[in-house]
Amino acid sequence: DNKGNHLLVHEESSINVPAIAAAHVIKRYIAQAADELSFEVGDIVSVIDMPPKELTTWWRGKHGFQ
């Protein structure tokens, strides 16, 4: 929050993983699998992992609490 308190989650969750970048969505995407996110044009996605391009073209991110 704006007072410096951190959200504590009881179970192991990626919600507390700090973002390394932010992405501004320019194209709507509907998730095709359980491990994907859906987002609309204008949304901001917090990027939490950017593997090397030779390993995968996908990044890991957070959108709200997803």
Wavefront OBJ file of the C-alpha trace (Angstrom):
o trace
v 0.000 0.000 0.000
v 1.032 3.659 0.005
v 2.335 3.318 3.583
v 4.991 0.733 2.701
v 3.095 -2.322 3.967
v 3.448 -5.492 1.894
v 0.655 -7.886 0.916
v 1.328 -11.208 2.635
v -0.081 -14.307 0.957
v -0.443 -17.470 3.068
v 0.214 -19.930 0.272
v 3.068 -19.914 -2.230
v 2.065 -17.454 -4.931
v 3.727 -15.358 -7.620
v 1.702 -12.297 -6.554
v 4.640 -10.992 -4.450
v 7.239 -11.449 -7.192
v 8.557 -7.993 -8.076
v 8.150 -6.779 -11.644
v 11.257 -6.269 -13.774
v 9.389 -4.325 -16.459
v 5.934 -3.173 -17.479
v 4.229 -3.804 -20.808
v 1.491 -1.647 -22.335
v -0.985 -3.849 -24.200
v -1.518 -2.809 -27.833
v -3.485 -5.864 -28.987
v -6.332 -7.738 -27.273
v -5.460 -11.301 -26.279
v -7.741 -14.055 -24.954
v -5.974 -16.753 -22.925
v -5.758 -20.094 -24.728
v -4.551 -22.135 -21.723
v -4.749 -22.087 -17.915
v -1.240 -20.619 -17.628
v -1.974 -17.637 -19.914
v -3.456 -14.188 -19.233
v -6.233 -12.376 -21.084
v -5.913 -8.633 -21.560
v -7.409 -5.689 -23.433
v -5.813 -2.814 -25.339
v -4.542 -0.251 -22.841
v -3.960 -2.694 -19.976
v -0.621 -2.691 -18.173
v 1.049 -6.048 -17.524
v 3.826 -6.358 -14.920
v 6.594 -8.499 -16.437
v 8.185 -10.803 -13.832
v 10.386 -13.013 -16.045
v 11.907 -12.518 -19.512
v 13.706 -15.742 -20.526
v 16.278 -15.515 -23.359
v 14.678 -15.521 -26.836
v 16.458 -18.759 -27.740
v 14.610 -20.560 -24.907
v 11.082 -19.191 -25.448
v 9.216 -16.284 -26.994
v 6.907 -16.024 -23.954
v 7.369 -13.811 -20.905
v 5.818 -14.370 -17.468
v 3.718 -11.549 -16.088
v 1.028 -10.361 -13.708
v -2.188 -8.601 -14.622
v -4.043 -7.559 -11.500
v -4.084 -10.663 -9.277
v -3.570 -13.103 -12.161
l 1 2 3 4 5 6 7 8 9 10 11 12 13 14 15 16 17 18 19 20 21 22 23 24 25 26 27 28 29 30 31 32 33 34 35 36 37 38 39 40 41 42 43 44 45 46 47 48 49 50 51 52 53 54 55 56 57 58 59 60 61 62 63 64 65 66
